[in-house]
Amino acid sequence: MPPRTTPRRWSGCASVLAVIVLAGCGPAKQTRPPAAPPQVTVVAAQRSAVPVTVELPGRTTAYLVAQVRARVDGIVQKRVFQEGADVKVNQPLYQIDPAQYRAALNSAAAAQQKAQANLAVTTVQAERYKALLAGNAVSKQDYDNAVAAQQQAAADVASAKAAVALARLNLGYTDVVSPISGRSGVSLVTQGAYVQAGAATLLTTVQQLDPIYVDLNQASVAGLQMRRDVATGKIKLNGQNQARVTLTLEDGSQYPLGGKLLFTDTTVDPATGSVTVRALFPNPKFVLLPGMFVRARVDEGIDNQALLVPIRAISHDPKGQAIALVVGADNKVAQRTVQTGDMQGDAWVVTGGLKDGERVVVDGVQKVQPGMAVQAVDAPGQAGPAQASAQASK
């Protein structure tokens, strides 16, 4: 018979059971403590008084523009100004041949003298007939005819004086002078050119450039909102016609002199939906020329209820909407869709979506998701709710 192995097999099984029992009687495995909530830095949204500014495109326009045109017919004898130079009011610009107008003046003066002589004769005759009528030496009809002749002679003298004045005026128009002080433009006629009063031949243009207008275009919707905010007291204007304006030139440089807002047009352009806002700027060095494109920054007033939030607290979702993460009273994160206005330094002006005093996440945004519990720490330099409660407990 083969040898029996049963006792030895039971002995191995007993050893295994002993090991399992001893392992079960050992110390229990310790569980891992829960992870601490992530720490984020928050800033409380605060209301503050900020200047209300708007950037508008526009073009420069001369303060005064005078188109110098011919007022009599004739040949231009000479040009007596330098193109592009500054001219004074009543400074001669052109000389038109005056010969025919001088002759016309002399003829009118002679006609006036003739009329005055006739008036003298008829006056004497009328006075003589008046004396003879008293003695019945002439008829009443003859006296009336003498008086009528005197009055007609007086009318002829008046007509002759008017003709002399007109002839002298036309002679004066042969000396073409500048109607305003300003800077002359290109001469459109040369010596020997024939100009006509009927066609109002344009000779040159004179423009006053100091000061100079800047006509800006503002959307009618923005202007409507501005007037509504002023009416409700949300925005306080700096003063009538005293809003400050600064310019950025075409090359991106800043114009060194500030201007002032004059008025806003009362008509909306139906093609563009905008209104014209006119500003006035000093231009002593003629840096600004008519027709230049500029961008103007207009200080429209003060908004005493502006809600400021740091720039780094605002991000955008895939739809392009501005969003912010807000830590509530339960220290949980919530996502808000906000509306932003202009930037003031390193902060956005939030016009909707947030309330005054709400804690907005500025650092640690990447570590949290909406609905997560967080440990909020106030940003350095700001006494937020966490610091305020700590100081109150001391």
PEURGI-V788143 format. One record per residue. RES is the residue in three letters. SS is DSSP state (H for helix, E for strand, C for the rest). OMEGA is omega as a letter, one per 20 degrees, with the letter a starting at -180 (none if undefined). BURIAL is 1 if it has 9 or more other C-alpha atoms within 8 Angstrom, else 0. Layout:
RES/SS/OMEGA/BURIAL
RES/SS/OMEGA/BURIAL
This chain:
MET/C/r/0
PRO/C/a/0
PRO/C/a/0
ARG/C/a/0
THR/C/a/0
THR/H/a/0
PRO/H/a/0
ARG/H/r/0
ARG/H/r/0
TRP/H/r/0
SER/H/r/0
GLY/H/r/0
CYS/H/r/0
ALA/H/r/0
SER/H/r/0
VAL/H/r/0
LEU/H/a/0
ALA/H/a/0
VAL/H/a/0
ILE/H/r/0
VAL/H/r/0
LEU/H/r/0
ALA/H/r/0
GLY/H/r/0
CYS/C/a/0
GLY/C/a/0
PRO/C/a/0
ALA/C/r/0
LYS/C/a/0
GLN/C/r/0
THR/C/a/0
ARG/C/a/0
PRO/C/a/0
PRO/C/a/0
ALA/C/r/0
ALA/C/r/0
PRO/C/a/0
PRO/C/a/1
GLN/E/r/1
VAL/E/r/1
THR/E/a/1
VAL/E/r/1
VAL/E/r/1
ALA/E/r/1
ALA/C/a/1
GLN/E/r/1
ARG/E/a/1
SER/E/r/1
ALA/E/a/1
VAL/E/r/1
PRO/E/r/1
VAL/E/a/1
THR/E/r/1
VAL/E/r/0
GLU/E/a/0
LEU/E/r/1
PRO/E/r/1
GLY/E/r/1
ARG/E/a/1
THR/E/a/1
THR/E/a/1
ALA/E/r/1
TYR/E/r/1
LEU/E/r/0
VAL/E/r/1
ALA/E/r/1
GLN/E/a/1
VAL/E/a/1
ARG/E/r/1
ALA/C/r/1
ARG/C/r/1
VAL/C/r/1
ASP/C/r/1
GLY/E/a/1
ILE/E/r/1
VAL/E/a/1
GLN/E/a/1
LYS/E/r/1
ARG/E/a/1
VAL/C/r/0
PHE/C/r/1
GLN/C/a/0
GLU/C/r/0
GLY/C/a/0
ALA/C/r/1
ASP/E/r/0
VAL/E/r/1
LYS/C/r/1
VAL/C/a/1
ASN/C/r/0
GLN/C/r/0
PRO/E/r/1
LEU/E/a/1
TYR/E/r/1
GLN/E/r/1
ILE/E/a/1
ASP/C/a/1
PRO/C/a/0
ALA/H/a/0
GLN/H/a/0
TYR/H/r/1
ARG/H/r/1
ALA/H/r/0
ALA/H/r/1
LEU/H/r/1
ASN/H/r/0
SER/H/r/0
ALA/H/r/1
ALA/H/r/1
ALA/H/r/0
ALA/H/r/1
GLN/H/r/1
GLN/H/r/0
LYS/H/r/0
ALA/H/r/1
GLN/H/r/1
ALA/H/r/0
ASN/H/r/1
LEU/H/r/1
ALA/H/a/0
VAL/H/a/0
THR/H/r/1
THR/H/r/1
VAL/H/a/0
GLN/H/r/1
ALA/H/r/1
GLU/H/r/0
ARG/H/a/0
TYR/H/r/1
LYS/H/r/1
ALA/H/a/0
LEU/H/r/1
LEU/H/r/1
ALA/H/r/0
GLY/C/a/0
ASN/C/r/0
ALA/C/r/0
VAL/C/r/1
SER/C/r/0
LYS/H/r/0
GLN/H/r/0
ASP/H/r/1
TYR/H/r/1
ASP/H/r/0
ASN/H/r/0
ALA/H/r/1
VAL/H/r/1
ALA/H/r/0
ALA/H/r/1
GLN/H/a/1
GLN/H/r/0
GLN/H/r/0
ALA/H/r/1
ALA/H/r/1
ALA/H/r/0
ASP/H/r/1
VAL/H/r/1
ALA/H/r/0
SER/H/r/0
ALA/H/r/1
LYS/H/r/1
ALA/H/r/0
ALA/H/r/1
VAL/H/a/1
ALA/H/r/0
LEU/H/r/0
ALA/H/r/1
ARG/H/r/1
LEU/H/r/0
ASN/H/r/1
LEU/H/r/1
GLY/H/a/0
TYR/H/r/1
THR/C/r/1
ASP/E/a/1
VAL/E/a/1
VAL/E/r/1
SER/C/r/1
PRO/C/a/0
ILE/C/r/1
SER/C/a/1
GLY/E/a/1
ARG/E/a/1
SER/E/r/1
GLY/C/a/1
VAL/C/r/0
SER/C/a/1
LEU/C/r/0
VAL/C/r/0
THR/C/r/1
GLN/C/a/1
GLY/C/r/0
ALA/C/r/0
TYR/E/a/0
VAL/E/a/1
GLN/C/r/1
ALA/C/a/1
GLY/C/r/0
ALA/C/a/0
ALA/C/a/1
THR/C/r/1
LEU/E/a/1
LEU/E/r/1
THR/E/r/1
THR/E/r/1
VAL/E/a/1
GLN/E/r/1
GLN/E/a/1
LEU/E/r/1
ASP/E/j/1
PRO/E/a/1
ILE/E/r/1
TYR/E/r/1
VAL/E/a/1
ASP/E/a/1
LEU/E/r/1
ASN/E/r/1
GLN/E/r/1
ALA/E/a/1
SER/H/r/1
VAL/H/r/0
ALA/H/r/0
GLY/H/r/1
LEU/H/r/0
GLN/H/r/0
MET/H/r/1
ARG/H/r/0
ARG/H/r/0
ASP/H/r/1
VAL/H/a/1
ALA/H/a/0
THR/H/r/0
GLY/C/r/0
LYS/C/r/1
ILE/E/r/1
LYS/E/a/1
LEU/C/r/1
ASN/C/a/1
GLY/C/a/0
GLN/C/r/0
ASN/C/a/0
GLN/C/r/1
ALA/C/a/1
ARG/E/a/1
VAL/E/r/1
THR/E/a/1
LEU/E/r/1
THR/E/a/1
LEU/C/a/1
GLU/C/a/0
ASP/C/r/0
GLY/C/r/0
SER/C/r/0
GLN/E/r/0
TYR/C/a/1
PRO/C/a/0
LEU/C/r/0
GLY/C/r/1
GLY/E/r/1
LYS/E/a/1
LEU/E/a/1
LEU/E/a/1
PHE/E/r/0
THR/E/a/0
ASP/C/a/1
THR/C/a/0
THR/C/r/0
VAL/C/r/1
ASP/E/a/0
PRO/C/a/0
ALA/C/a/0
THR/C/a/0
GLY/C/a/1
SER/E/r/1
VAL/E/a/1
THR/E/r/1
VAL/E/a/1
ARG/E/r/1
ALA/E/a/1
LEU/E/a/1
PHE/E/r/1
PRO/C/a/1
ASN/C/a/1
PRO/C/a/0
LYS/C/r/0
PHE/C/r/0
VAL/C/r/0
LEU/C/r/1
LEU/C/a/1
PRO/C/r/1
GLY/C/r/0
MET/C/r/1
PHE/E/r/1
VAL/E/r/1
ARG/E/a/1
ALA/E/r/1
ARG/E/a/1
VAL/E/r/1
ASP/E/a/1
GLU/E/a/1
GLY/E/a/1
ILE/E/r/1
ASP/E/a/1
ASN/E/a/1
GLN/E/a/0
ALA/E/r/1
LEU/E/a/1
LEU/E/r/1
VAL/E/r/1
PRO/E/a/1
ILE/H/a/0
ARG/H/r/0
ALA/H/a/1
ILE/C/r/1
SER/E/a/0
HIS/E/r/1
ASP/C/a/0
PRO/C/r/0
LYS/C/a/0
GLY/C/r/0
GLN/C/r/1
ALA/E/a/1
ILE/E/r/1
ALA/E/r/1
LEU/E/a/1
VAL/E/r/1
VAL/E/a/1
GLY/C/a/1
ALA/C/r/0
ASP/C/r/0
ASN/C/r/1
LYS/E/a/1
VAL/E/r/1
ALA/E/r/1
GLN/E/r/1
ARG/E/r/1
THR/E/a/1
VAL/C/r/1
GLN/E/a/1
THR/E/r/1
GLY/E/r/0
ASP/E/r/0
MET/E/r/0
GLN/E/a/0
GLY/C/a/0
ASP/C/a/0
ALA/E/r/1
TRP/E/r/1
VAL/E/a/1
VAL/E/a/1
THR/E/r/1
GLY/E/r/0
GLY/C/r/1
LEU/C/r/1
LYS/C/r/0
ASP/C/r/1
GLY/C/r/0
GLU/C/a/1
ARG/E/a/1
VAL/E/a/1
VAL/E/r/1
VAL/E/r/1
ASP/E/a/0
GLY/C/a/1
VAL/H/a/1
GLN/H/a/0
LYS/H/a/0
VAL/C/r/1
GLN/C/r/0
PRO/C/a/1
GLY/C/a/0
MET/C/r/0
ALA/E/a/1
VAL/C/r/1
GLN/E/a/1
ALA/E/r/1
VAL/E/a/1
ASP/E/r/1
ALA/C/a/1
PRO/C/r/0
GLY/C/r/0
GLN/C/r/0
ALA/C/a/0
GLY/C/a/1
PRO/H/a/0
ALA/H/r/1
GLN/H/a/1
ALA/H/r/1
SER/H/r/0
ALA/H/a/0
GLN/H/a/0
ALA/H/a/0
SER/H/a/0
LYS/C/none/0
